[in-house]
């Protein structure tokens, strides 16, 4: 999958991912990172001089306090412009279950954000508000499976998810997609809960997902 970078040169998905650089947080983390708005792409280069649209989600597993180099928030964050926190432990607006953000693909503006612990009907209604041109960002925390009814999984599949049907109890799932995205989507990661291989006892290891997302899908 090819993307156009800010210099106008062509780069692959793997190249885009390499531009994101080192995470700004230390300690264990589970992250979903997306780039900025530029021409036809959301571009993944993030620096202090060039604080493009960056959305990161931290957490997964037991309550783990992270030392943030930027603001000291805890266990999960969704950050825009690399500095402004939309969802974080400090804001008390993230939680166990499915944490979700809707982004306007044209402007990069945050349209809505919420987390869904037990009320799958609430998640279903939330997902139904997503319009063409919107980008959805998802990060699980603790246990996403309870919220993922067949209808919810079908909606995520319609946004490009290929792993949502495999998400089970306490799996760690990260995803970025868009309505009507039926082609290859590299923006998804599933870390399976298996006590034989788990890094944190009853929870799997934490992961990071990043790269460039096309504005037009």
C-alpha angles and dihedrals in degrees: 000000000000130000135185114240128209092270090053094248122132119250137174129240090261091052091052091052091053091059094064092077128195118344114255091226129077127211130039114335147168109210141183112193128186129182133233139279113272126149106308097344146064099231124212104215110118124179135147090253092045105035097179124176106302123173116188131176121197130191140051127167126017121004102285120181111221126202104231117203089207109042112346096242120160137253101323136033138171107199130188125196087012091271110050116078116217099173123017144134088257090059090046091226101115126077150160115305126029118355112196139183128187116209128191103240093208100050105018090234119148108245100180143342135188145144126234121206108167108345104091090173088063091052091048092053090046093053092048089063091064111111132197108282093033122116120215122209120196134185124172124219123196100330125003097166097084091062095046104091119173090263093049091049090050091053092050089048088055088057092056104274115146096172102049093093089058098050110118140171112325095350115151109238130180125178144167120189147137137230111275095015101147100156134082110310118191093184100094136088132180123190109191122226106237120153090211092062105020115129095207106039105253093017133063125242120284121250145193129228124188147144143104122319120201114240091214114051 
